[in-house]
Amino acid sequence: MSSDSHPTGPFGSIAEYAAGTADCPVTEQFAGRVAVVTGSTQGLGLAAVEKMLARGLSGAVLCGRNEEAGQAAAERLSSPAAKVIFQRTDLADLDDCAALLERAASAFGTVDILVNSAGITDRGGILDADRDLWERTFAINARAPFFLLQDFAKRLIAAGKPGSVVNVASIMAHGGIPVLTVYASAKSALITTGKNAAFSLARHGIRVNTLTVGWMDTPAENRTQQVYHDRPEGWQEAAGRELPAGRLLKTPEVARWIAHLAGPESGIMTGSVIDFDHGVVGVYETTPLPAPLS
C-alpha cells in the first residue's frame, strides 16, 4: 500500500488501514516503501528482503561484510519494479553504521523500514568468555542496532513521517544456555532497547517490535554447529527430529513475521516481543537443572 499520503495521526495511513475492513493485496503491502536490512547477504536477513520485495517493496539496502555475496544478491533481486543496492558494512564499526543509513538516504531519499537482523553467536559462558568476545558480541548484537535505530528515528522525525523497526533477538534472551551467556545478554539488551524505543517513539509514529527466534536453519548456524560442536554434514535433520515440528525453524517462515511486523498488517502494534520457537518459555516437563560437575 502506498505510504501516508493522507495521514490520520502519527502512524499515518496504516492506522486507518488496520482499523478498517478492506484488505490490501499482498503484493502491494510495501508499495512505495524502502527498507534497510542488516545481515542480509544470506540467511534470515536475505529472506526478509525477498519476502518484502514479493509484497511490493520499492527499494532495499542490503548490508554485510561479504561484498561479493552482497553485490550478487543486489543484482539478482533488482528489477524494474524495485531497486536493490548493497552497502558493505561492519556493524562493529559505528562509522559503518552511520554510512549505511546515509547511503540509503542518498540512494532513495527516504527510508521507511529498518530490520536489525544481523548477529553473531560466538560461544562464551560466564566462566570462559573473554573481554574481546564480550565487546564484539555487544558491539554487533546490541550497540549497532541501538545506533541504527537512533539514526533511523531522527531521520523520520525530521521528515515528519512514520516508520517501522523490527529487531531480531533470540529465544536465548530469556536466559539461554551456559555456553551462550554473552550472546544471551546482548540479545536481552536488544529486547529492552526495542521496548524502550517503542514507548519513546510512539508519539512520532515510529513502531518498534521484536522477534525472539529459536533454533533456525541458516548458513551461519550450520557453520557454528560444525565449528563449535563438531556436527557432521546434514546434522539439521537429526536435530530437527527431536523438535515438535520435526525440523528446525526455516528462514522463510520467520521472514513472514518480519514482513508482518514491518508492514501494514500489524497496524499500530508496537513494543511487542514475540517468541517464535518450538518450546514455551517457563514451561517444562521437568525442572531444568545445571549439568553435574565432571
Buried (B, 14 or more C-beta within 10 A) or exposed (E): BBBBEEBEEBBBBBBBBBEEEEEBEEEEBBBBBBBBBBBBBBBBBBBBBBBBBBBBBBBBBBBBBEEEBBBEBBEEBBEEEBBBBBBBBBBBEBEBBEBBBEBBBEBBEBBBBBBBBBBBBBBBBEEEBEEEBBEBBBBBBBBBBBBBBBBBBEBBBEEEBBBBBBBBBBBBBBEBEEBBBBBBBBBBBBBBBBBEBBEEBBEBBBBBBBBBBBBBBBBBBBEBBEEEEEBEEEBBEEBBEEBEEEBBBBBEEBBBBBBBBBBBBBBBBBBBBBBBBBEEEEEEEEEEEEEEEE
